[in-house]
Amino acid sequence: MDETTTLQRPRPRKIPRQGRSAETVRAIVEATARILEQGGHGALTTNAVAERAGVSIGSLYQYFPGKEALIGALIVRETSLLITECEAAVAGANGRAALKRLIGSAVNHQLRRPALARLLDLEEARLPFDADTQRVTRRLHSILFSVLSRADLPQQPDPALASQDVLAIIKGMVDAAGERGEHDRDALGSRVERAVYGYLDNAAERFDNHAADG
């Protein structure tokens, strides 16, 4: 089985944290991003990345065993940025403010570098059970769960399920907008908010009605 058909992407051989080596790895990962943005997956080769990053092919292979590891490192970089932004967005805010900011973070992340975001969405879908993909999904569910549990939001009969559903709504709408080439962040954020509150209000109303009937 080759590396494109495994359920786990190959990992970097090593990830330096400081100094010249760390800068080399950052340059390699950014070169990967720019090649994907400009030429798509077909343009991505280790030689092209090394040339774009200004390093030797030997230096690249010192850290990354191949294209799949490069893509994996790029996914980790971008999704780590998203998680950091979401965590900052929901800190110290009531539920409604936190949810609005979280949606805004998702919209900004998708539209900041839309071509790259769309390509990485496809990569995540291609290997949905990759450990890094699963880690990000679990963390986003956890963040949403904490937000939906705040008292000023419609209380949900099953907060864990609601966090999964709301994440699916946000991701689905934001990804689709990226595919259509949308650029209006405010308009997209407003549409996502309406969809999310439609779900939350409906689920809470059904729960209250069921409780009253019981």
C-alpha positions as CSV (number, residue, x, y, z in Angstrom):
1,M,0.0,0.0,0.0
2,D,1.5,3.4,-0.9
3,E,1.4,6.5,1.2
4,T,-1.5,8.0,-0.6
5,T,-3.8,5.1,0.3
6,T,-3.0,4.7,4.0
7,L,-5.3,6.0,6.7
8,Q,-2.5,7.9,8.4
9,R,-0.2,10.5,6.7
10,P,3.5,10.0,7.2
11,R,4.8,12.2,9.9
12,P,7.8,14.6,9.6
13,R,11.0,13.0,10.5
14,K,11.7,15.7,13.1
15,I,10.3,19.1,13.9
16,P,12.9,21.6,15.2
17,R,11.6,24.2,17.6
18,Q,14.1,27.0,17.3
19,G,17.0,28.4,15.3
20,R,18.0,28.0,11.7
21,S,16.5,24.5,11.4
22,A,13.1,25.8,12.6
23,E,13.2,28.6,10.0
24,T,14.1,26.1,7.3
25,V,11.0,23.9,8.2
26,R,8.8,27.0,8.2
27,A,10.1,28.0,4.7
28,I,9.5,24.5,3.4
29,V,5.9,24.4,4.7
30,E,5.1,27.8,3.4
31,A,6.6,26.9,0.0
32,T,4.2,23.9,0.0
33,A,1.3,26.2,0.7
34,R,2.2,28.6,-2.1
35,I,2.7,25.8,-4.7
36,L,-0.7,24.3,-3.8
37,E,-2.4,27.7,-4.0
38,Q,-0.9,28.5,-7.4
39,G,-0.7,25.1,-9.1
40,G,-2.8,22.7,-7.2
41,H,-1.9,19.2,-6.1
42,G,-0.5,18.3,-9.5
43,A,2.2,21.0,-9.2
44,L,3.4,19.8,-5.8
45,T,6.7,17.9,-5.9
46,T,9.5,17.7,-3.4
47,N,11.9,19.3,-5.9
48,A,9.5,22.2,-6.5
49,V,9.1,22.7,-2.8
50,A,12.8,22.7,-2.2
51,E,13.4,25.1,-5.0
52,R,10.7,27.5,-3.8
53,A,11.9,27.3,-0.2
54,G,15.5,27.9,-1.3
55,V,16.8,24.8,0.3
56,S,18.5,21.7,-1.1
57,I,16.4,18.5,-1.7
58,G,18.6,16.8,0.9
59,S,17.6,19.4,3.5
60,L,14.0,18.8,2.7
61,Y,14.3,15.1,3.0
62,Q,16.1,15.6,6.3
63,Y,12.7,16.7,7.8
64,F,10.0,15.3,5.4
65,P,9.9,11.8,3.8
66,G,7.6,13.0,0.9
67,K,4.7,15.0,-0.3
68,E,2.2,13.5,2.1
69,A,4.3,14.5,5.1
70,L,4.5,18.0,3.6
71,I,0.8,18.2,3.2
72,G,0.3,16.9,6.8
73,A,2.6,19.5,8.2
74,L,0.7,22.2,6.4
75,I,-2.6,20.9,7.7
76,V,-1.2,20.9,11.2
77,R,0.0,24.5,10.8
78,E,-3.3,25.8,9.4
79,T,-5.6,23.9,11.8
80,S,-3.5,24.8,14.8
81,L,-4.0,28.4,13.8
82,L,-7.7,27.9,13.6
83,I,-7.9,26.3,17.0
84,T,-5.8,29.1,18.5
85,E,-8.2,31.7,17.0
86,C,-11.3,29.8,18.2
87,E,-10.0,29.4,21.7
88,A,-9.2,33.2,21.9
89,A,-12.6,34.0,20.4
90,V,-14.6,32.2,23.1
91,A,-12.5,33.2,26.1
92,G,-14.2,35.5,28.6
93,A,-17.4,36.0,26.6
94,N,-21.0,35.0,27.1
95,G,-22.5,32.3,24.9
96,R,-23.9,34.6,22.2
97,A,-20.7,36.7,21.8
98,A,-18.5,33.6,21.9
99,L,-20.6,31.8,19.2
100,K,-20.5,34.9,17.0
101,R,-16.7,35.2,17.4
102,L,-16.2,31.5,16.8
103,I,-18.2,31.6,13.5
104,G,-16.2,34.7,12.5
105,S,-13.0,32.8,13.2
106,A,-14.1,30.0,10.9
107,V,-15.2,32.4,8.2
108,N,-11.9,34.3,8.4
109,H,-9.9,31.2,8.3
110,Q,-11.6,29.9,5.2
111,L,-11.5,33.2,3.3
112,R,-8.0,34.4,4.3
113,R,-6.3,32.1,1.8
114,P,-9.4,30.5,0.1
115,A,-7.6,28.4,-2.5
116,L,-5.4,26.9,0.1
117,A,-8.3,26.3,2.4
118,R,-10.3,24.5,-0.3
119,L,-7.3,22.2,-1.1
120,L,-6.7,21.3,2.5
121,D,-10.4,20.6,3.0
122,L,-10.1,18.0,0.2
123,E,-7.0,16.6,1.8
124,E,-8.7,16.2,5.1
125,A,-11.7,14.5,3.5
126,R,-9.4,12.1,1.6
127,L,-7.9,10.8,4.9
128,P,-10.6,11.7,7.5
129,F,-9.2,9.3,10.1
130,D,-5.7,10.7,10.1
131,A,-4.7,11.4,13.6
132,D,-4.2,15.2,13.1
133,T,-7.6,15.5,11.4
134,Q,-9.3,13.7,14.3
135,R,-7.4,15.8,16.9
136,V,-8.7,19.0,15.4
137,T,-12.2,17.7,15.1
138,R,-12.2,16.6,18.7
139,R,-10.9,20.0,19.9
140,L,-13.4,22.0,17.9
141,H,-16.2,19.8,19.3
142,S,-14.9,20.5,22.8
143,I,-14.8,24.3,22.2
144,L,-18.4,24.3,20.8
145,F,-19.6,22.1,23.7
146,S,-18.3,24.6,26.2
147,V,-19.9,27.5,24.3
148,L,-23.3,25.8,23.9
149,S,-23.4,25.1,27.6
150,R,-23.4,28.8,28.5
151,A,-26.6,29.9,30.1
152,D,-27.6,32.7,27.6
153,L,-27.9,30.3,24.7
154,P,-30.9,28.0,24.0
155,Q,-30.3,25.0,26.2
156,Q,-29.9,21.7,24.3
157,P,-31.3,18.3,25.2
158,D,-28.1,16.7,24.1
159,P,-25.2,19.3,24.1
160,A,-22.6,16.8,22.8
161,L,-24.8,16.0,19.7
162,A,-25.6,19.7,19.3
163,S,-21.9,20.6,19.2
164,Q,-21.3,18.0,16.5
165,D,-24.3,19.3,14.5
166,V,-23.4,22.9,14.9
167,L,-19.8,22.2,13.8
168,A,-21.2,20.4,10.7
169,I,-23.4,23.4,9.9
170,I,-20.5,25.9,10.2
171,K,-18.0,23.8,8.3
172,G,-20.5,22.9,5.6
173,M,-21.6,26.4,4.9
174,V,-18.1,27.9,5.2
175,D,-16.6,25.3,2.9
176,A,-19.3,25.7,0.3
177,A,-18.9,29.5,0.3
178,G,-15.2,29.0,-0.3
179,E,-15.9,26.7,-3.2
180,R,-18.1,29.4,-4.7
181,G,-15.4,32.0,-4.3
182,E,-17.3,34.2,-1.9
183,H,-15.4,37.1,-0.4
184,D,-18.0,38.9,1.8
185,R,-17.1,37.7,5.3
186,D,-19.8,39.7,7.1
187,A,-22.6,38.3,4.8
188,L,-21.4,34.8,5.2
189,G,-21.0,35.1,8.9
190,S,-24.6,36.4,9.2
191,R,-26.0,33.5,7.1
192,V,-24.1,30.9,9.2
193,E,-25.4,32.6,12.4
194,R,-29.0,32.4,11.2
195,A,-28.6,28.7,10.3
196,V,-26.9,27.9,13.7
197,Y,-29.6,29.7,15.7
198,G,-32.3,28.1,13.7
199,Y,-31.0,24.7,14.7
200,L,-30.4,25.7,18.4
201,D,-33.8,27.4,18.8
202,N,-35.7,24.5,17.1
203,A,-33.9,21.9,19.2
204,A,-34.5,23.8,22.4
205,E,-38.2,24.4,21.6
206,R,-38.8,20.7,20.9
207,F,-37.1,19.8,24.1
208,D,-39.2,22.3,26.1
209,N,-42.4,21.1,24.5
210,H,-41.5,17.5,25.2
211,A,-40.8,18.3,28.8
212,A,-44.1,20.2,29.2
213,D,-46.0,17.2,27.7
214,G,-44.2,14.9,30.1
